[in-house]
């Protein structure tokens, strides 16, 4: 079952209740529970966007099964140690005592508990012990973020061995897709349109539906470009603009140059993000910000920069540091401005007051992006908005544009004949070689020399909003977008972005001289021309979405299929023109 339930959905909780304590279920949760009760399946996969309330749904099902004596024990499998504790606390509030300290070597646990919480890694260490426990009792296994069971063969095999005898298995995920093709245990797969096996969820509640129901916040992606300068291993000095079409290694080097704390790009973006946080805190006084760093040294350097900018020391959370969970809990309960973290809050950690984020890591898979952005979409009260600051890198902008697209886990591409087997192997080999050259050897082949930052555009609902020409950091043009109020409905955000873009254009036209505004796209420089065309295309795609309900990513893919060419972020002016004309033809045909 896919999509938003037909029942009217109440707005997100005015004061967001803790997991497992909601006095009544949201409409999607109730619909999913009703579906589960009607089917009574042994295996059930629920896909719901981060922040929608998967834990509350799962604990409702668990309480029902315990109450009817369908199961006697609960086992929760979570990705991290921190999440084990979170599950135990949420379950306790729902009247289900769970032991988060259990380990396979421990054997027994107190009779006061009706369940345990373990990690996927912990299961893989001793799956036989977990299997024996699962066989001893009628057990419900809740597999939180089940895609982690495909992270390594040992994890997947361990999960399958340990929980194959379970009475019931309830799988949860907010991102049901992976960058590899390892099958996920207890997940059903069905052939897609092209014959490739795709995961089949029993109930799906996507970001687009949750946004329409005011369950999650709308996200403004603030994209920043700028000039990057670095030296290659051969001693050549390279200057490139962030976001321009480049080779894969060059893209990686430009991004690393931007994120170098000794340059000017990341300090400028952090300062802009702090300005945005100040604007949000005018309406949401406890709103917090998060910098997602790539490594510990960078995290400490970013923290030092934020201390200079704000005058207060941010919370620094490092994944291998003792007390990390307590730091997150303390930050969650405070009104401190900033937290800097290395992966620690990429998935499952609930910090509802996070409203502003800075992407400062080179990790850039669709899975990680969706998980990270999920930290900012959790709604507490109606009207809150989230802002994520991104480098203007094509693949990141494409991920942001596809926020509303529904994804599934694809096992691999179809092999059509015997000759095609070798083509598939060649493709995998090429991907492996590209990944190795772009990452493993990068540290030895690159040295950052300097960087500058400039505001590029805002990406919202797949559409771009910005001003013509280069927009300098700290300018009034930049503040047109940094100053957007922190409490707005999604349609109000859209209208405000349109109005600020139009008002600035009118003002520039009326001012006449000075910074001359060109009258046609052809008079713009190449990067300005491409920016204008991308904004026009994305605006038309957004309009098509509001007319038809079709997700932005689906429309972009349909245009690419008809017109050819790469994603819009790296398409040529001619290709963008062709797609603009094509979607206008669609609109005319539909109107007729």
N, C-alpha and C positions, 0 to 999 in steps of 0.2 A: 504494500500500500504506500502510495507516495502523495505528498502534497499537504496542503493545509486542511485541517478538519473543517467541516461545514458549520459546526457550532460556533456561536459568537465567543470570541476570546476576550477575557478581561485584560485590562492593561497590565503591564509589568508592575510588580508590587511597589507601592509608593515607598516603603522602606523595605528593601529586598530581604525577604526571609532567608534564614540559613537553610542550607540543603536539608531536606527531609522534614522540615517543620511547616511547610506551607499548609494553611488551613483548608485550602481547596486546590485541586489540580488545575493547571492551565488546560486549555481545550485540547491541545495536541497531546498532552500527557494522558488526559482522560480517554481520548480516542485510541491511543496506543494501548492503554491498559484494557479497554473494552475489547480491542482486537485480540490481545493476548488471552483474555479470559474466554473469548468465544472459540479460539482455536486450541488452547491448551497444548501448545507445541513443546516438544523436547528441546528444540533449538529455535532461538528467536534473535534476529539481528535488528536493532534499532539504531538508525542513523539520525542524529539531530545536531544542528549547528552548535558550536561552542557557545555556552551561555544560555541555552534553551531550557536546561533543567533535566539532563539525562539521569542524574543521580536520584532526584526525587521520583522520577518514573520507575527506576529500578527498585528503589526501596519500597515503593507502593506494591509492586509485583511481589517482592520478597515477603512483605508483611501478609499479603493475601495468601500466598502459598504456605507460609508457616501457620497462619490461622486455620486453614483448612486441612492441615497435617499432610499436605501433598509432599512437603519436604520437612526434614528435622533440623538440618544444618545449612549454613550459608558459608560459601567461600568466595571472597572477593579477590580478584587478581588485578593489580594496578601496575602502571609503568614504573613508579618511583616509591622510595621509602616515605617521602613526604605525603604522597597521595594515600598511602595506607592509613596514616593517621587521620587524614581528612575524611576518608570513608568511615572510619571507626567513629569519629565525632558526629558525622551526619547520621549514621545508623543509630547511635545512642539517642539522638534527639527524636528519632522515629520509633524508639522503643525496642531496638534490635541491638543487643550488646555484642560487639565484635572485638576480638583481640588483634591489635595491629602489631604485636611483638612476637607473634608465633613464627617459628621456623621449623623446617623439617626435622632438624636434629633434636628439637625440643620434645617432639612426640605428642604429649598431652597438653591440654590447656585447662584453665579453671572451668568448673561446672557452671559458673555464672555466665559464661559466654555461650551464645548459640551459633557463633561463626568466627571466622578468622579472616585476616587480610594479609596477602602475600604479594610479592612482586613476580613478574615474569622471569626475571633472572633467578630468583629464589626457587621457583618451580623447576627450572632447568637444572639446578644443582642436584636435586634429588626427586625426580618425578615419581619414582616408585613409592616413596613414603607418602606423597600426596595422593597417589592412586589408592593406597591402602586405606587412608582416611576417607576418601571419597566413597569407597566400597562399603565402609562400616556404617555409614549413615545415608539416609535419603537426602541427597545434597543438591542444593541450587548453587551453581557456579556463575558468578557475575564477572564477565571478562571486560574490564574497563579499557577503552581504547584498544580494542582487540587487534588492530593492525600491527601492534607491537609484537604479536605472536609470529609475525613474518620477518622480524628483524634479523634473525639468524636461524639456521636449520635446527640448531640445538634447542632454541626457544620454542619453535613450532612443534618439534617432535616431543619435547617435554610436556607442553600443554596438552597435546593430543593423548599422550600416554597417561598423564595424571588424571585427566577429566573425562576420558572416554566412558567410564562407568556412571557418570553423574546422572541423577534423575532428571534434572532440568539444567539447561545452559542458556544464559541471557547475555548476549554480546552487545556492547555499546561502542559507538565511535562517533566522532564529529568529523573525521576525515577518512572516509572509507576507500582511500586509494594510496598506492605506494609507488615509489620510484623503481622498485625491483619487480620481479615476477614470481616471488615466492608465494605459494598458496597459503591462505590463512586458515588455521584449523576451525572446524565447525561453521564455516561460512559456505553458503551454497553459491555455485557459479552456474550461469546460463549463457549460451552462445549469444553474442551481440549481433548486430546487423551484418557485420563483416565476418562472422563466424568465430571471433575471438572471445574466449570465456570472460565474462564480466560478473562481478559480485552482485548478488540479488538480495536486497534488504527487505525485511518484512514490513518495516514502517520507516518512512523517510520524512524528515522535517527540515527543510533547507533554510539557508540564510535569507533568501528572498522572501519566503513565507514568514519567517520569524520577524523580519524587519517590517513587513506589512502589518503584522499583528502587534507591533510595539514590544515584542519580547526581547529584542536585541537593539543595540544602538546603530544608527547609520555611521559609516566610516568615511571621513574625508582623508584622502591620501595626498599629502603635500610633497610634490616632487621637486627636487633641487638638482640643478645641473652645475656646470662650472668648468674651468680649464684645469686639466691635470698635467703635471710634468713629472716624468720619472726616467731613470737610466736603466737600460737593459744590461744583461750579462755581457754582451759584446761591447759595452761602453757607449752605445748610442743613446742620445737623449731624445725622448719622445714627448710631444705635446699633443694632447687630444682633448676634445670636449666630452664630458661624461654624457653618455647616451647616444653618441653618434655611432653609426654602423662601424664595427670593428671586428677583427678576428677574436676568437674565443679567449686566447691568452691575453690579448690586448684589453679586452673588456675586464678580465679579472685583475690585471695590473692597474687599470684606471680606477676600478672600484677600491682596490687596496690603497691606492694613493689618496683617494677621497677620505678614507676612514683612518688615515694616519693622523694621530693626535698632534703631531708636530706641524702639520699643514694648517691651512686656513679654512678648508671646507667644513670639517667636522665641528670646530668651534663655532663657526657661523650658524650651522644648522642647529646645534644645541642651544644657542642663544635665541634663534627663531622659535624653537620648540618651547623654550621657557616663556617667551612672550605669549605664545598660544596658550600655554598652561595658565598664565595669569589671567587671560581673557576668559577662559573656561571657569576659573575659580571665582570670577565675579558672580556667576550664577550657581556654581557647584563648589562651595567653599572648601570641601575636603578632596577635590579632584587631585589625582596623583599622576606622575609621569614615569615611564619606564624606558631605559636605554637597553636595547638588546645587543650586547657586545659579543665579539667572536672569540676572545681569549682573555685570560686573566690580566695580562699586562695592559691591554687596551682598556679593559674595564676600569682598572685603577686610574689610568690616564684620563679617561672620560669623567670619572668621578672628581678628579682634581680640577678639570675644566669647569664642571658644573658648580663646584664650590666657589670658584672665582666669579662665575656669572651670577649666582644666586645669593652668595654670602652664607650658605649653610651646607653642611656636608651631607651628601646623599647616602642612602643605604646601599652598600655593595654586597651582592650575593654571589658567591662562587660555589660551583657545584660540588667540589670536593672538600669544602670547608665545613668543619663541625659547627653546628648551630645555624646552618642556613635556613632551615625550616622555621626556627624561632625568629630569625631576622625578618622573614616574609610575614609571619604572623604579627610581629610588632609593627611593621610598616602598614599592614592592612588595617590595624586598629588605630593608627595615628592619622595626623593630617599633614605629615611631611610631604615635601614637594616631589622628590625624585628618588628612584631606585635604579641602580645599574646592575645588570645580571648577565651571567654567561650561561645561556640555555636553561637555567634553573626554572624559569617561569614560562618555558615555551609551550607547555601543555598541562592542562588539568588543574593548575594552581589557581585558586579563586581569590582574586584581589579586585572586587567589584568597583572600587573607586578609581582604578586606572582609566584615564581618559585621553592621555597623550603618549604616543610612543615614538621612538627614534630607531629606525633600522640601521644598526651599525655593525653588521656581521656580513661576511662573505658567504655564509651558508644560505643557499637560495634554491632549495627544492620546493615544489608545490606543496608537499606535505608540511614542511617546516614553516613555510609562509602562512598557510592556513591555521596551523596551531598557534603561531605567534600572534597573528592578528586576532585570533580568538580570545586573547587575554584582554582585549579592549572593548569587546562588543557586549559584555555582560551588562544588562540594563538593571538599574535600581529604581529609577522613576522615569516616567514618560517624558520624552523631549531631550534627554541627554544625548550628546553627540560624542564621537570619538575621532581623534586625529592621529594619523600615523605619518611620520616624516620619512621619505624614501629617497635614495639616490635615483636619478633618472636613468636607470638601467633597463633596457628593453624587457628582459624576462621578468623583472620585478613588477614593471608597469603592466605587463600582460597578466600576471597573477592577480594584481589588484583589479584589473578590468573584469576578470572572470570570477570575482567574489560570489556572484549570484548563480554561477553555473553549477549544476549538480554533477558530481564526479563519482565514479565507481572504481573499484580495484580491477584492473585489467591484467590478466595472467600473461599474456604475450600475443604477438601477432600471428595470424593464421599462416601456416605453411601450405602453399597450394600444390606443389609438386616436388619431386626429388631434387631437381636443380635448385629449387627455392630454399632448401635446407642450408646449402652453402651460402646463399645470399644472407640468410638470417644470421649465420655464424660470422660472416664478414661484417655485418651491421653491428653486432655485439662487440666484436674486436675493435672496430673503429671508435665506438663509444668509449670503450675502456682506454684506448690510447689517447683520445681527446681529454678524458678526465684526468689521466696521469699527467699529461703535459700541462694541463691548466692548474693543477693543484700541487702534486708532489714536488715538481721541480721549480715551482714559482718562487719559493723563498730564495733560491740561489740565482734567480734571473731577473731580479727587480730591486730597485732602490728608489724610494719616493724622494722627489726634489722639491715639490711645492704644489699647492692647490689653491683655487679660489672657488667661491660658491656664488650661485645666482639662483633666484627663484624661477622655477620653470612653469609649473601649473598645478592646479588642484584636480585630482581625479575623483569623481563622485558618480556613482551608479554607471560606471563605464564611460562617462563623458568627461572631457577635459574643459577646464575653465581657467583662463589666464589673460594676460595682457600682451599686446604685440610688442616686439622688441625685447631687449634684455632687461629683466627686472632685477635691480640690485638689492642685496640684502640690507634691510633697514629702511627701505624706501616706503613712501606712501602706498605705492602700488602693491608691495608685498603685504602691508598691513590691511589692505582691502580684504585679504583672505585670512590672515592671522587673527583679525579682529572679529571674526564671525562669532556671534553669541554661542554660549555653551548649552543653551536650552532651546531647541528648535525641533519641530516635527520634520520628518523626511522631506515632505513637499515644500516646507518653508525653507529648508536648506537649499533645495534646488532653485527655488525662485530667487533667493538672496544671491546665490552664485551668479545666476543669469543677470540680475540687476546690477551687481557691482562690476561685472565685466562690461556691460553695456554703458553704464554711467561713466566709467573711466574712458571708454572709447569716444563717447560724446564730448567729454571734457577736453580730450586731446584734440579732437577735430575743431572745437570752438576756440581753443587757444591758438590755433594756427601755427605760428613759427615755433622756434625752440626745437623740441624733439618732434620732428615732422612725422606725421602718421601717413603711411603710404595708402594710396587709394585702391590698389589692387594687389592680389597675391603675387603677381609676377614681379612687382617692384621690391619684394622682400628678399633678404639674403636666403640662402638655401635652408639653414636651420630654422629661420623664422617662418619660411614658406611651409616647410614640413609641419611645424607646430600648428600653424593656422589650419592646414588641411586635416591634421589628426583631430584637432578640436571640433572642426565641422563634421567630420565623419562620426566621431563619438557622440556628438550632439544629436545627429540623425538616428544613430543606433539607440540612444536613450529614448528619443521620441517614438521610435518603432516599438520599443519595449512597453512604453506606456499605452500605445495603441493596441498592441497584440498580446502583451504579457510574455512574449518570448524573451528569454534571458539574453543579456548582452553578449556573452561568450558564444552562444548558439548562433546569434545573428552574424557576429564577426566571422565565425567559421563558415557559415553559409555564403557570405560574401567572398571569402577566400576561395571556396570551392568553385564558385561561379566565375570569378575574375582571375584567380591564380595569384601567386606571389606569397611573400612571407607575412608574418603578423604585422598589424598596423604600425607597431612601434618601430619597425625597421623597413617599412615599405617605402618605395620611391614615390615622388610626387605624382607621376603618371598613374601608378597603381592606386594611390589614394583617390585621385580624380575619378578613376573608373568605378571604384566602389561607391563613392558619393553619388555618381550618376545612377548606378544600379539600384541603390536603396531608394532613391527618389522615384525611379520607375516602379518599384514595388508599391510605394505609397500611392502613386497615381492609379495603378491597376486596382489596388484595394478600394480606393475611393470610388472608382468607376463601378 
